[in-house]
């Protein structure tokens, strides 16, 4: 961490990520609490409670315990820092938060007096909240204790834990009085809300707290709001019932996902890193790419992508890999700002890479209502082509500045290198195919015996890979064995030195994608396997190396590594759990006030019905809402507020977009807030390492991320990029190849370099070719309409003609919930084609009645795809849309590729002519 005075203002949230020292005895206490939290999460995720018929708790109970642990550790680990601000370049410790807490206490006391005089019984809740606010003001005013935990922090931590566990203890009583809380319920809820906001301020910084407070005030002060956003308001009791005493606010879906899935994936990452996989990923990336032009930068992209598979934070990604990669990028010629921007771009893109996506993947599965493996499938191709394009951008930067890679310790001829690379890639594909089909064959042949046989084969593979790793000079057995990335002896040994780290990832992906287990159970099996690796890899490697005298020490170190990883995983989860709980306030307010409808009206008014302007406004609002927020809270807020807006207004404009595409759209733009100045925390983190200017680093990162900003607009209109509607291997190969080519051309066009520096016209032609490859249907739609419009009398025949997994498209109109005339274009995926029409429609959540050439919607199931599409009971289906018979849009690939080839030839001729005109003396 840089010295005081050098850190920019927005980096305060990063500074608050560090835990304070608590003293020897108290450190052991916090260590034990953190380990206990991890063990609790492993227990509730495991099948053991069901097998033993003991210790099983409901998801509601688990959420209260989960948040209780997080609140206690937040107060114990993070000091009550006052707001930091800068004047004249110097760092000052302000008392702003103390004054804000005092103002809140004064308002609460006034509120308590008003309720007492009015004869209301809830005034004690305001008194307790005011008392807590005054304590927080006093703690924030004094110099924060960073070397010890003050007694008041222990008290506040226990009190905060009690307000959460209160829902566990009195769950039955609370369920018997929904919407009618007792005074003690309101006291607990009010105190818990204040303490949660303080915990969020300490662990996550000011932005999330400010947004949550704004929404809380909005929920209560609705009648005094401007007419556009006014509502009837909610009483304090109603607000607390919604936000704290039910599963609609703080303890809602976001915290439920944090409890069920996210913790285990964060723990998985902590165990993987403690085992030594972090250093392994970096060494492999440098061994394979470090010798290329701009090699350290390319290795940074790959390493960040690999760590992004399990990382939950773009800032943590930036700091972790940037510590190695940024100095090496500067060594080969990148400026401080460009080195930082490349690291930021690759680290932020790690959050769009499945299977974790900064925990957003699990939330998407809940919000969209599709299986988790479907989210992975849809998000995979955009993430991959974005990373490929970033590697290409780095290559172009290296060409611009004539950079070279790092010298290789054992250089090989080019053909040998290409042959090795080809054999390695093809070997991996062959091995993956053999493993997949072999395991499927074993399951079919052995039946119930296949599980122990596959487990034995997996353990045998682990031991064999460990034996290979022992022979490697780059083997990893814990973080103390991580060599500097540039010290890898060869790509082969770098790869073989830690292949056993990939086995838990294989177990995770197999359980998720093939076995279709729940994310929580899949993560549990992967974590259990990884715990076995942490406990056994050191002793086994000592045995294989013949170092028997070190066996006892290796066993002790392995146990130490395990408990350290359990504590680290819990420590890393504190911020995420607090963020999801605080973001639940926004979700609860949306449900309480109907602000989502207001957002729809505002965006509709500003866009004037123009679809592109609507998407641009949504992107800007998502960027603003995501400023300074962690990935998980970022997604919850933008998805809650903006995803329904795009669905609603897109349907009104005739654009039928799958809900997953909308959620990925707002997620991408919310995530870019980590890059965008002036609050791009990832840019500040990278600048702190590179010693560059953070604003210029952020601006350069935006230039590199133009491809990521363009992707959401593209897959909204071309859902094949999300692998929706792609049938057969040939079509899949065509989609992937065209997407990769388009993204490379887009990168060349935006970076102003292809074979050589591009002229403005050449860049424009490259962008036109990229757009055509991304959206060939745009031009085909100008030639022939994409759909035929049939009357409602064709509805039944159309449904019966559709196969399994195909989409039914139709338009319906009627009165919406506000009594206004509305029209929607709806797209529903149909199931088994062998079933009756009514059953297939019921599965999609809609019932219809056809009579005398008219079709009317009789009912819409709550939470179904039809409900999410905005369909209402009583509406009439007016038009059925079926794909028109027209030439394939892919024919436009040919002129696009021809344009790209023409630019290549022109630039190649220019380079040749320039080299011929260069004299030997000039050279």
Secondary structure, 3 states (H helix, E strand, C coil): CCCCCCCCHHHHHHHCCCCCCCCHHHHHHHHHHHHHHHHHHHHHHCCHHHHHCCCCCCHHHHHHHHHHHHHHHHHHHCCCCCCEEEECCEEEECCHHHHHHHHHHHHHHHHHHHHHHCCCCCHHHHHHHHHHHHHHHHHHHCCCCCCCCCHHHHHHHHHHHHHHHHHHHCHHHHHHCCCCCCHHHHHHHHHHHHHHHHHHHHHHCHHHHHHHHHHHHHHHCHHHCCHHHCCCCCCHHHHHHHHCCCCCCCCCHHHHHHHHHHHHHHHHHHHHHHHCHHHHHHHHHHHHHCCCCCHHHHHHHHHHHHHHCCCCCHHHHHHHHHHHHHHHHHHCCCCHHHHHHHHHHHHHHHHHCCCCHHHHHHHHHHHHHCCHHHHHHHHHHHHHHHHHHHHHHHHHHHHHCCCCCCCCCCCCCHHHHHHHHHHHHHHHHHHHHHHHHHHHHHHHHHHHHHHHHHHHHHHHHHHHHHHHHHHCCCCCCCHHHCCCHHHCCCHHHHHHCCHHHHHHHHHHHHHHHHCCCCHHHHHHHHHHHHHHHHHHHHHHHHHHCCCHHHHHHHHHHHHHHHHHHHHHHHHHHHHHHHHHHHHHHHHHHHHHHCHHHHHHHHHHHHHCCCHHHHHHHHHHHHHHHCCCCCHHHHHHHHHHHHHHHHHHHHHHCCCCCCHHHHHHHHHHHHHHHHCCCCCCHHHHHHHHHHCCCHHHHHHHHHHHCHHHHHHHHHHHHCHHHHCCCCCHHHHHHHHHHHHHHHHHHHHHHHHCECCCECCHHHHHHHHHHHHHHHCHHHHHHHHCCCEEEEEHHHHHHHHHHCCCCCEEEEEEEEECCCCCEEEEEEEEECCCCCCCHHHHHHHCCEEEEEECCEEEEEEECCCCHHHHCCCCCCCEEEEEEEECCCCCHHHHHHHHHHHHHHHHHHHHHHHHHHHHHCCCCCC
